Amino acid sequence: MTKLADLKKRLMEDPEFREEYARADDEFTLIEALVRARAAANLTQAEVARRLGTTQSAIARLEDGGVSPPLATLRRYAEATGTRLTVGLARADT
């Protein structure tokens, strides 16, 4: 039986897989940050939705990666949770 770590190591040798993996990792990092900010503010999805003037289901889609939100939405989400949005760029070869 192949261990998950061994499988990942083998798959990471493929440049296309590496690129997709990095892209997915960035998305999961953002989603995790959103959920953590909401939890730290002791807010429900419905409470965040009310603060943003949207629905709980829209917040659920945002937090499960079902949508790619514009920066304006992320800024409003940050404000609603008492956090600040920061965005950065890094060299692709690092």
C-alpha positions as CSV (number, residue, x, y, z in Angstrom):
1,M,0.0,0.0,0.0
2,T,1.3,3.5,-0.9
3,K,1.5,6.0,1.9
4,L,-0.1,9.3,1.2
5,A,3.2,11.1,1.7
6,D,4.9,8.9,-0.8
7,L,2.1,9.5,-3.3
8,K,2.2,13.2,-2.8
9,K,6.0,13.2,-3.3
10,R,5.7,11.3,-6.5
11,L,2.9,13.5,-7.8
12,M,4.8,16.7,-7.0
13,E,7.4,15.7,-9.5
14,D,4.9,16.6,-12.2
15,P,5.1,20.4,-12.9
16,E,1.4,20.6,-13.8
17,F,0.4,18.9,-10.6
18,R,2.7,21.1,-8.5
19,E,1.1,24.2,-10.0
20,E,-2.5,23.0,-9.4
21,Y,-1.5,21.9,-5.9
22,A,-0.1,25.4,-5.1
23,R,-3.2,27.1,-6.4
24,A,-5.5,24.9,-4.3
25,D,-3.3,25.4,-1.3
26,D,-3.6,29.2,-1.6
27,E,-7.4,28.9,-1.8
28,F,-7.6,26.6,1.2
29,T,-5.4,29.1,3.1
30,L,-7.8,31.9,2.3
31,I,-10.8,29.8,3.3
32,E,-9.2,28.9,6.6
33,A,-8.4,32.5,7.3
34,L,-12.0,33.5,6.7
35,V,-13.4,30.8,9.0
36,R,-10.8,31.6,11.7
37,A,-11.6,35.3,11.6
38,R,-15.3,34.6,11.9
39,A,-14.8,32.2,14.8
40,A,-12.4,34.6,16.6
41,A,-15.1,37.3,16.4
42,N,-17.6,34.8,17.8
43,L,-19.9,35.3,14.8
44,T,-22.1,32.9,13.0
45,Q,-22.4,32.9,9.2
46,A,-25.8,34.5,9.6
47,E,-24.3,37.3,11.7
48,V,-21.6,38.0,9.2
49,A,-24.1,37.9,6.3
50,R,-26.3,40.5,8.1
51,R,-23.2,42.7,8.5
52,L,-22.4,42.3,4.8
53,G,-26.0,42.7,3.7
54,T,-26.2,39.3,2.1
55,T,-27.4,35.8,3.0
56,Q,-26.1,33.1,5.2
57,S,-25.9,30.8,2.2
58,A,-23.7,33.3,0.4
59,I,-21.3,33.3,3.3
60,A,-21.4,29.5,3.3
61,R,-20.4,29.4,-0.4
62,L,-17.6,31.9,0.3
63,E,-16.3,29.8,3.2
64,D,-16.4,26.5,1.3
65,G,-14.6,27.8,-1.7
66,G,-17.7,27.8,-3.9
67,V,-17.0,31.3,-5.2
68,S,-14.0,33.4,-6.1
69,P,-14.8,36.6,-4.2
70,P,-13.7,40.1,-5.4
71,L,-11.3,42.0,-3.2
72,A,-14.2,44.3,-2.2
73,T,-16.1,41.4,-0.7
74,L,-13.0,40.2,1.2
75,R,-12.5,43.7,2.6
76,R,-16.1,43.9,3.8
77,Y,-15.8,40.4,5.3
78,A,-12.6,41.5,7.1
79,E,-14.4,44.6,8.4
80,A,-17.4,42.5,9.5
81,T,-15.1,40.2,11.5
82,G,-12.9,43.0,13.0
83,T,-9.9,42.0,11.0
84,R,-7.9,43.7,8.2
85,L,-7.4,42.2,4.7
86,T,-3.8,42.0,3.6
87,V,-2.8,40.9,0.1
88,G,0.7,40.0,-1.2
89,L,2.6,38.7,-4.1
90,A,5.6,36.4,-4.1
91,R,8.0,35.4,-6.8
92,A,6.7,32.3,-8.6
93,D,10.1,30.5,-8.4
94,T,10.2,30.6,-4.5
